[in-house]
Every structure is written in structure tokens, then in C-alpha cells.
Amino acid sequence: MNSFSPKKLLNSKWTKVKPLNNERHFIVTDIKFDENGEVIECIIEAVISKKSKYIDWIEFKNDKIWIQGWK
């Protein structure tokens, strides 16, 4: 299990264990928090194609899906 603080997600780098559309490396480009400090929106961008998509940030905790950093 990956451990990290949601407040440090912005600009963090992640590697998808099983590439998505031949895209493996991603960077978190935007995070939005509610008034209680909970993450309500997380956007990642593929490094190669620059395509952005919304993601449930909780997925980053699963080390069978994501590896912290670029590997």
C-alpha cells in the first residue's frame, strides 16, 4: 500500500503498473479540496501524450495499480 498525504499530491509523479493506452507515466496536475480539506477532484496528465483525465485519488494507495514516482 502506497502511503502519502493528499495535500502533497499536486505535481506528484506516478507509474501505472499496467499501462493505460500505452501510457505508463503520469503527473497529478490539479487537486480540488472541499471546505473540510477532503479531496473532491484529482486530475492526472499522461507524460507522453499530455492527455488529462479525472481519477479517484484513493486508487493511488493501491500498489497493485500505481507505483509512486516514475519507474
PyRosetta script that sets phi, psi and omega in degrees:
from pyrosetta import init, pose_from_sequence

init()
pose = pose_from_sequence("MNSFSPKKLLNSKWTKVKPLNNERHFIVTDIKFDENGEVIECIIEAVISKKSKYIDWIEFKNDKIWIQGWK")
pose.set_psi(1, 127.9)
pose.set_omega(1, 176.2)
pose.set_phi(2, -76.1)
pose.set_psi(2, 136.5)
pose.set_omega(2, 177.2)
pose.set_phi(3, -119.5)
pose.set_psi(3, 136.0)
pose.set_omega(3, -179.0)
pose.set_phi(4, -166.7)
pose.set_psi(4, 166.7)
pose.set_omega(4, 176.9)
pose.set_phi(5, -96.1)
pose.set_psi(5, 131.6)
pose.set_omega(5, 178.0)
pose.set_phi(6, -57.0)
pose.set_psi(6, -27.1)
pose.set_omega(6, 179.9)
pose.set_phi(7, -71.4)
pose.set_psi(7, -14.7)
pose.set_omega(7, 179.6)
pose.set_phi(8, -105.6)
pose.set_psi(8, 12.9)
pose.set_omega(8, -179.1)
pose.set_phi(9, -70.2)
pose.set_psi(9, -36.9)
pose.set_omega(9, -175.5)
pose.set_phi(10, -56.1)
pose.set_psi(10, 128.7)
pose.set_omega(10, -179.1)
pose.set_phi(11, 69.8)
pose.set_psi(11, 10.3)
pose.set_omega(11, 177.0)
pose.set_phi(12, -76.6)
pose.set_psi(12, 154.1)
pose.set_omega(12, -176.2)
pose.set_phi(13, -109.2)
pose.set_psi(13, 141.3)
pose.set_omega(13, -176.7)
pose.set_phi(14, -139.9)
pose.set_psi(14, 147.7)
pose.set_omega(14, 175.9)
pose.set_phi(15, -115.9)
pose.set_psi(15, 127.5)
pose.set_omega(15, 177.7)
pose.set_phi(16, -78.5)
pose.set_psi(16, 127.4)
pose.set_omega(16, -178.7)
pose.set_phi(17, -61.9)
pose.set_psi(17, -46.6)
pose.set_omega(17, 174.9)
pose.set_phi(18, -109.8)
pose.set_psi(18, 109.9)
pose.set_omega(18, -174.9)
pose.set_phi(19, -52.5)
pose.set_psi(19, 145.2)
pose.set_omega(19, 179.3)
pose.set_phi(20, -108.0)
pose.set_psi(20, 113.0)
pose.set_omega(20, -177.5)
pose.set_phi(21, 53.9)
pose.set_psi(21, 43.5)
pose.set_omega(21, -178.1)
pose.set_phi(22, 62.0)
pose.set_psi(22, 18.1)
pose.set_omega(22, 176.4)
pose.set_phi(23, -108.5)
pose.set_psi(23, 127.2)
pose.set_omega(23, -173.1)
pose.set_phi(24, -118.4)
pose.set_psi(24, -33.9)
pose.set_omega(24, -175.8)
pose.set_phi(25, -105.8)
pose.set_psi(25, 133.8)
pose.set_omega(25, -176.4)
pose.set_phi(26, -136.2)
pose.set_psi(26, 156.7)
pose.set_omega(26, 175.3)
pose.set_phi(27, -131.5)
pose.set_psi(27, 140.1)
pose.set_omega(27, 178.4)
pose.set_phi(28, -79.2)
pose.set_psi(28, 118.7)
pose.set_omega(28, -174.9)
pose.set_phi(29, -104.5)
pose.set_psi(29, -18.5)
pose.set_omega(29, -179.5)
pose.set_phi(30, -155.1)
pose.set_psi(30, 138.1)
pose.set_omega(30, 176.7)
pose.set_phi(31, -134.1)
pose.set_psi(31, 135.3)
pose.set_omega(31, 174.7)
pose.set_phi(32, -122.5)
pose.set_psi(32, 136.9)
pose.set_omega(32, -179.2)
pose.set_phi(33, -114.2)
pose.set_psi(33, 151.6)
pose.set_omega(33, 173.4)
pose.set_phi(34, -86.2)
pose.set_psi(34, -177.2)
pose.set_omega(34, -177.1)
pose.set_phi(35, -66.2)
pose.set_psi(35, -16.8)
pose.set_omega(35, 178.1)
pose.set_phi(36, -93.5)
pose.set_psi(36, 1.8)
pose.set_omega(36, -179.9)
pose.set_phi(37, 84.9)
pose.set_psi(37, 9.6)
pose.set_omega(37, 178.3)
pose.set_phi(38, -86.5)
pose.set_psi(38, 142.0)
pose.set_omega(38, 178.1)
pose.set_phi(39, -69.8)
pose.set_psi(39, 127.3)
pose.set_omega(39, 177.4)
pose.set_phi(40, -113.7)
pose.set_psi(40, -16.1)
pose.set_omega(40, -179.6)
pose.set_phi(41, -152.7)
pose.set_psi(41, 137.4)
pose.set_omega(41, 179.2)
pose.set_phi(42, -139.1)
pose.set_psi(42, 127.4)
pose.set_omega(42, 179.5)
pose.set_phi(43, -119.2)
pose.set_psi(43, 131.7)
pose.set_omega(43, 175.6)
pose.set_phi(44, -114.6)
pose.set_psi(44, 154.8)
pose.set_omega(44, 179.0)
pose.set_phi(45, -127.9)
pose.set_psi(45, 132.3)
pose.set_omega(45, 176.0)
pose.set_phi(46, -70.1)
pose.set_psi(46, 136.2)
pose.set_omega(46, -175.8)
pose.set_phi(47, -67.0)
pose.set_psi(47, -42.6)
pose.set_omega(47, -175.0)
pose.set_phi(48, -77.8)
pose.set_psi(48, -51.9)
pose.set_omega(48, -173.7)
pose.set_phi(49, -88.4)
pose.set_psi(49, -15.4)
pose.set_omega(49, -176.8)
pose.set_phi(50, 65.2)
pose.set_psi(50, 16.8)
pose.set_omega(50, 176.4)
pose.set_phi(51, -76.6)
pose.set_psi(51, 136.6)
pose.set_omega(51, 179.4)
pose.set_phi(52, -107.9)
pose.set_psi(52, 150.8)
pose.set_omega(52, 175.1)
pose.set_phi(53, -155.4)
pose.set_psi(53, 154.0)
pose.set_omega(53, 175.3)
pose.set_phi(54, -77.5)
pose.set_psi(54, 147.3)
pose.set_omega(54, 178.3)
pose.set_phi(55, -143.5)
pose.set_psi(55, 149.2)
pose.set_omega(55, 172.3)
pose.set_phi(56, -77.4)
pose.set_psi(56, 113.1)
pose.set_omega(56, -173.2)
pose.set_phi(57, -60.1)
pose.set_psi(57, -21.1)
pose.set_omega(57, 179.3)
pose.set_phi(58, -63.2)
pose.set_psi(58, -26.8)
pose.set_omega(58, 178.0)
pose.set_phi(59, -56.6)
pose.set_psi(59, -31.4)
pose.set_omega(59, -178.4)
pose.set_phi(60, -62.3)
pose.set_psi(60, -22.1)
pose.set_omega(60, 179.4)
pose.set_phi(61, -73.6)
pose.set_psi(61, -20.4)
pose.set_omega(61, -178.0)
pose.set_phi(62, -86.0)
pose.set_psi(62, 107.5)
pose.set_omega(62, -178.1)
pose.set_phi(63, -75.7)
pose.set_psi(63, -1.4)
pose.set_omega(63, 173.1)
pose.set_phi(64, -86.2)
pose.set_psi(64, -12.7)
pose.set_omega(64, 178.8)
pose.set_phi(65, -110.3)
pose.set_psi(65, -42.6)
pose.set_omega(65, -174.8)
pose.set_phi(66, -128.0)
pose.set_psi(66, 143.8)
pose.set_omega(66, 172.4)
pose.set_phi(67, -117.0)
pose.set_psi(67, 130.7)
pose.set_omega(67, 180.0)
pose.set_phi(68, -70.2)
pose.set_psi(68, 132.5)
pose.set_omega(68, -177.3)
pose.set_phi(69, 90.1)
pose.set_psi(69, 179.5)
pose.set_omega(69, 178.9)
pose.set_phi(70, -103.1)
pose.set_psi(70, 117.9)
pose.set_omega(70, -179.3)
pose.set_phi(71, -115.0)
pose.dump_pdb("model.pdb")
